[in-house]
């Protein structure tokens, strides 16, 4: 049965944990853009801007959507673009493995927040890898990686 404590747990996950997972995913893309010599712009959420600083913008509905737009890369080839598009999944899975390592070795106490973070990270990474075209030149990470490897075509990145 879904009770009040479950609803509070849902709100906690929806308004805090899921956005953190989304931000980690987005920063994974931004990290690889920077490594390969590009510049990025990160947008978190939708609606009215509540915070903006240099290349980071946070909108009022921070829990809805996020994306990275980037300039041409200094080292631009199919491998570098593949890593840019894979960066979100790498960061999601990497942080999950890091949390599990820290808990398994006694550096962190097992808590439900870490369990929920890991669950959402794996869920987010799995859905990011599904090859889907969203329309208007927007692709899932999985389809973008496929297009890069198969056709040596790197689509404009929007997450």
N, C-alpha and C positions, 0 to 999 in steps of 0.2 A: 504494500500500500504506500502511496506517495503522501507523506505527511509534511508538516510545517518544517521540520528540520531538513527534510529532503529538498524542499523548495528553497530554503536558505542556502543549502549547499549548491543547488543549481544556480542561484543568483551569483554566489561567490565565484563559481566556475565560469559563468557566462560573462560577468562584468570585470573579472580580474585575471583569472588563469588563462582563458581563451585569448584575450587580447595580448597577453605576454607571449603566448605561443606564436601568435601571428606576428608580433614585433620581432621575435627571435628569427622567425622564418624570413622576414623581410630584410633584416640585418645580415642574414646569410648571403642573400643576393648582393646587397650593397658591399659587403666585405670583398667578394670576388671581383666586383666592378673596380673597386679601389686597387686591389692587388694587380689587376691587369691594365691599370693606367687610365681608367675612365673616371668620370665624375657622375655622381648620382643625386637623385632627389627622391626622398622617402616621404610618402603621404600615408598617414595612419588615420583610418576612419573616413566618415562622410559628414557633410553638413558644414556649419559655420566653423571657421578656424578659431581655435582657442589658444594655440601656441604655435609660433613659427620662429625658427632660428636657422639661419643659413640653409642647409639642404634638408632640414627636417620640419615637417608640418604635422600637427595633431589637430583633428577635427572633433567637434562636439560628440558625435556618435563614434567614438574611438573603437568600439567593439565591432563595427561593420567595415570589412574590407581593409586592405592595405595594398600599396603597390610601390614599385621602384621604377623610375624612369632613368635612363642613363645615356651619357654621351658616347660617341664612338670610343672603342678601347684602343689604347696605345699598341697593345699586342692583340691584334684582331684576327683570329682564325677559328676554325670550328671547335678546337679543344677549349680555348679560352671562353668562348660563348657557351659551350656546354657547361663548364664549371659555373658560370654566372647563373645559368638557369637551374643547375643542380644545387646551388648554394643554400637555398632555403631548406631543402630536404636534408642536406648535410648538417646544417645547424640544428634542425629539429631533432634528428636522430642522435647527433653528437651530444647535445645537452641531456637527452634521455639516458644515453649510456654513461655520461659523466655523473649524473645523479645516482644511477644504480651503482656505479663504482664507489662513490663516496658513502652511500648507505651500507653497501656490502663490507666495506673496510672500516666502518665505525666512525667515519668523519662526520656523518649526519645521522640524526635519528630518523627512522622511518615515520613519515607523517602523511596524512591523507592529501595534503597539498602537493607533495611530490608525486604521489600516485596519480592524482588528477592531471598534473602537468604532463607526466609521462604518457598518460592515456591520450590527452588532446594532441600532444606532439606527434605521436605515432599516427593518430587519426588524420591530422593535418597533412603529414608527409605522404600518407597513402593516397589521399584524395588529390594532392598536388601532382602525384605521378600518373594519375589517370590521363590518357591522351584525349583532351577535349578542346574543341574550338568554341570559344565563347561568342564569336562574331566580332565584326569591326577590327579584324587583325589582332585579336586577343586570344592567346593560347594558354592552356595549362602548362605547368613546368614540364610535365611528361611529354606533351605533344611538341613543345619547343625543343626539348632535347632530342626527340625522334627526328624532327625536321633538320636539326643541325647535323646529326650523325648520318642520316640517310641522304639528304639532299644538299648538304653543305650550305644551307640557308639559315640565317639567323634572324628571326623575326624581332621587331621592336619589342622590348621587354615591358610588359605591364603585368604585375602580379595580381 
